[in-house]
């Protein structure tokens, strides 16, 4: 599941909607990243735990392909990751140190409605994270729909032996009752029609047009396996 913490996600959603703007100094960094690496971040957000000077600088691209184009490896110890992170942090320090207008210093988000303003007289321990907004938005949109909406889909497919529909972000699992029924449904490729129903349901809540017909990863499982292998626990199933 794609993860973007709530502080950065909510701030970026406002930028995407046009209801907020990136901090001017961080926007200067975004321009530099675009000129250097070819893709411009949708947003850049600083977050920190209150009372500490360790600050995460989240470079948030709109799409996963843009994030991946910056890094040949996701591993933070890879040379590509280290070199580009070092260059970006060096440019950030340069932008912040050259600024003379205190009103332009960015906020460091510390919690809901809690923040502190960057101060040039404090030594911060900056580190980077590269994120993508669109997959996080898709996961949130699907996850935030009430279970009752998926229960209604089960009723619509009353000719199929469906027990329930479970989801974790954009990963959706259709449960039948037995392993025999699962084999039969897979043979008939019933998951194709079920996937189309998920798309129609979630697409209505897609304010940014991110969701496509092939967005969701749909699988079929049986209650029989859920009860035996996962001991009837959603915690074990999604772990």
C-alpha positions as CSV (number, residue, x, y, z in Angstrom):
1,X,0.0,0.0,0.0
2,X,1.3,3.4,-0.9
3,X,1.8,5.5,2.2
4,X,2.0,9.2,2.7
5,X,1.6,10.5,6.2
6,X,-1.5,12.6,6.9
7,X,0.3,15.9,7.4
8,X,2.0,15.8,4.0
9,X,-1.0,14.2,2.3
10,X,-3.4,16.9,3.4
11,X,-1.0,19.7,2.6
12,X,-0.4,18.3,-0.9
13,X,-4.1,17.7,-1.6
14,X,-4.7,21.5,-0.9
15,X,-1.9,22.3,-3.4
16,X,-3.4,20.0,-6.0
17,X,-6.8,21.5,-5.5
18,X,-5.4,25.0,-6.0
19,X,-6.4,25.9,-2.4
20,X,-2.9,26.4,-1.2
21,X,0.6,27.1,-2.6
22,X,4.0,25.7,-2.0
23,X,6.2,27.8,0.1
24,X,8.2,30.2,-2.2
25,X,11.6,28.9,-1.0
26,X,10.6,25.3,-1.4
27,X,9.1,26.1,-4.8
28,X,12.5,27.4,-5.7
29,X,13.9,24.0,-4.7
30,X,11.2,22.3,-6.8
31,X,12.2,24.4,-9.8
32,X,15.9,23.3,-9.3
33,X,14.9,19.7,-9.1
34,X,13.0,20.0,-12.3
35,X,15.9,21.7,-14.1
36,X,18.4,19.1,-12.7
37,X,16.4,15.9,-13.0
38,X,13.5,16.5,-15.4
39,X,10.5,16.2,-13.2
40,X,8.9,18.9,-10.9
41,X,7.6,17.9,-7.5
42,X,3.9,18.6,-6.9
43,X,4.8,19.7,-3.4
44,X,7.6,19.8,-0.9
45,X,6.7,19.5,2.8
46,X,8.8,19.7,5.9
47,X,7.7,17.6,8.9
48,X,9.1,17.0,12.4
49,X,8.2,15.8,15.8
50,X,7.6,18.7,18.1
51,X,10.6,19.4,20.3
52,X,13.2,17.9,17.9
53,X,15.4,19.5,15.2
54,X,15.4,16.3,13.1
55,X,13.4,17.4,10.0
56,X,12.0,15.2,7.2
57,X,11.9,17.0,3.8
58,X,9.3,15.2,1.7
59,X,9.8,15.6,-2.0
60,X,6.3,14.7,-3.3
61,X,5.8,14.0,-7.0
62,X,2.4,13.7,-8.5
63,X,2.9,10.2,-10.0
64,X,4.9,7.2,-9.0
65,X,6.7,7.1,-12.4
66,X,8.1,10.6,-11.7
67,X,9.3,9.5,-8.3
68,X,10.9,6.4,-9.8
69,X,12.5,8.3,-12.6
70,X,14.5,10.2,-10.0
71,X,15.9,7.1,-8.4
72,X,17.2,4.0,-10.0
73,X,16.8,2.2,-6.7
74,X,14.4,2.7,-3.8
75,X,17.0,1.6,-1.3
76,X,18.3,4.6,0.7
77,X,21.8,3.1,0.8
78,X,22.1,3.0,-3.0
79,X,24.7,5.4,-4.6
80,X,22.0,7.0,-6.8
81,X,19.8,7.7,-3.8
82,X,22.7,9.0,-1.7
83,X,24.1,11.3,-4.4
84,X,20.8,12.8,-5.4
85,X,19.7,13.3,-1.8
86,X,23.0,15.0,-1.0
87,X,22.7,17.3,-4.0
88,X,19.1,18.2,-3.2
89,X,19.9,18.9,0.5
90,X,22.9,21.0,-0.5
91,X,20.6,23.1,-2.8
92,X,18.1,23.4,0.0
93,X,20.7,24.7,2.5
94,X,21.9,27.1,-0.2
95,X,18.4,28.5,-0.8
96,X,17.6,28.8,2.9
97,X,21.0,30.4,3.8
98,X,20.7,33.0,1.0
99,X,17.2,34.1,2.0
100,X,17.0,37.4,3.8
101,X,13.2,37.7,4.2
102,X,12.2,36.0,7.4
103,X,8.6,35.9,6.2
104,X,9.5,33.5,3.5
105,X,11.0,30.8,5.7
106,X,8.9,27.6,5.4
107,X,6.7,26.0,8.1
108,X,7.8,22.7,9.6
109,X,4.7,20.7,10.3
110,X,4.6,19.0,13.7
111,X,1.0,17.8,14.0
112,X,-2.5,18.7,13.2
113,X,-2.6,22.6,13.3
114,X,0.9,22.5,14.9
115,X,4.0,23.8,13.2
116,X,7.2,25.8,13.8
117,X,8.9,28.2,11.4
118,X,12.3,27.4,10.1
119,X,15.0,29.5,12.0
120,X,18.4,30.1,10.4
121,X,20.0,30.2,13.9
122,X,19.1,26.6,14.6
123,X,21.1,23.6,13.2
124,X,18.6,21.2,11.7
125,X,19.2,17.5,10.9
126,X,17.5,17.3,7.5
127,X,16.8,14.0,5.7
128,X,14.8,13.4,2.5
129,X,11.9,11.1,1.5
130,X,10.7,10.8,-2.0
131,X,6.9,10.3,-2.3
132,X,4.1,10.1,-4.9
133,X,0.7,11.7,-4.3
134,X,-1.5,9.9,-6.9
135,X,-1.2,6.4,-5.5
136,X,-1.6,7.6,-2.0
137,X,-4.8,9.4,-3.0
138,X,-6.2,6.3,-4.8
139,X,-5.5,4.2,-1.7
140,X,-7.2,6.7,0.6
141,X,-10.2,7.1,-1.7
142,X,-10.8,3.4,-1.8
143,X,-10.1,2.8,1.9
144,X,-12.4,5.7,3.0
145,X,-15.4,4.2,1.3
146,X,-17.8,2.6,3.9
147,X,-17.9,-1.2,4.0
148,X,-21.6,-0.9,3.4
149,X,-20.8,0.2,-0.2
150,X,-18.9,-3.0,-0.8
151,X,-21.6,-5.1,0.9
152,X,-24.1,-3.7,-1.6
153,X,-21.8,-5.0,-4.4
154,X,-22.0,-8.4,-2.8
155,X,-25.8,-8.2,-3.0
156,X,-25.7,-7.1,-6.6
157,X,-23.7,-10.2,-7.5
158,X,-26.2,-12.5,-5.8
159,X,-25.7,-15.2,-8.4
160,X,-22.1,-15.5,-7.4
161,X,-21.1,-17.3,-4.1
162,X,-19.5,-14.1,-2.6
163,X,-19.0,-13.9,1.1
164,X,-17.5,-10.4,1.4
165,X,-15.2,-7.9,-0.2
166,X,-12.1,-6.8,1.6
167,X,-9.6,-4.0,0.6
168,X,-6.4,-2.5,1.7
169,X,-6.0,0.7,-0.3
170,X,-6.2,-0.2,-4.0
171,X,-5.7,-4.0,-3.3
172,X,-9.2,-5.6,-3.3
173,X,-10.0,-9.2,-2.5
174,X,-13.2,-10.9,-3.3
175,X,-14.0,-13.7,-1.0
176,X,-16.1,-16.8,-1.9
177,X,-16.9,-19.5,0.6
178,X,-14.9,-22.5,-0.5
179,X,-11.7,-23.4,-2.4
180,X,-13.9,-25.2,-5.0
181,X,-15.9,-22.0,-5.6
182,X,-12.7,-20.0,-6.0
183,X,-11.3,-22.4,-8.6
184,X,-14.6,-22.2,-10.5
185,X,-14.8,-18.4,-10.4
186,X,-11.2,-18.0,-11.6
187,X,-11.9,-20.5,-14.4
188,X,-14.9,-18.3,-15.5
189,X,-12.8,-15.1,-15.0
190,X,-15.4,-13.6,-12.8
191,X,-12.9,-11.3,-11.3
192,X,-12.9,-9.2,-14.5
193,X,-16.6,-8.2,-13.9
194,X,-16.0,-7.7,-10.2
195,X,-13.0,-5.4,-11.0
196,X,-15.3,-3.3,-13.3
197,X,-17.8,-2.9,-10.4
198,X,-15.0,-1.7,-8.1
199,X,-13.9,0.8,-10.7
200,X,-17.4,2.1,-11.2
201,X,-17.9,2.5,-7.4
202,X,-14.6,4.2,-6.6
203,X,-14.4,6.3,-9.7
204,X,-17.3,8.4,-8.5
205,X,-15.1,9.8,-5.7
206,X,-12.1,10.4,-7.9
207,X,-11.8,14.2,-7.9
208,X,-8.4,14.3,-9.7
209,X,-9.1,11.7,-12.4
210,X,-6.3,9.4,-11.3
211,X,-8.4,6.1,-11.2
212,X,-8.2,4.0,-14.4
213,X,-9.9,0.7,-15.2
214,X,-6.6,-1.2,-14.4
215,X,-5.9,0.7,-11.2
216,X,-7.1,-1.9,-8.8
217,X,-5.3,-5.1,-8.0
218,X,-8.1,-7.6,-7.7
219,X,-7.7,-11.1,-6.2
220,X,-10.0,-14.0,-5.3
221,X,-9.7,-15.9,-2.0
222,X,-12.0,-18.2,0.0
223,X,-13.4,-18.0,3.5
224,X,-12.1,-21.5,3.9
225,X,-8.5,-20.3,3.6
226,X,-9.2,-17.2,5.6
227,X,-10.5,-19.3,8.5
228,X,-7.7,-21.9,8.4
229,X,-4.6,-20.2,7.2
230,X,-5.3,-16.7,8.7
231,X,-7.3,-18.0,11.7
232,X,-10.2,-15.7,10.7
233,X,-8.1,-12.6,11.4
234,X,-8.0,-9.6,9.1
235,X,-4.8,-8.6,10.9
236,X,-3.1,-11.8,9.8
237,X,-4.5,-11.6,6.3
238,X,-3.3,-8.1,5.6
239,X,0.0,-8.4,7.5
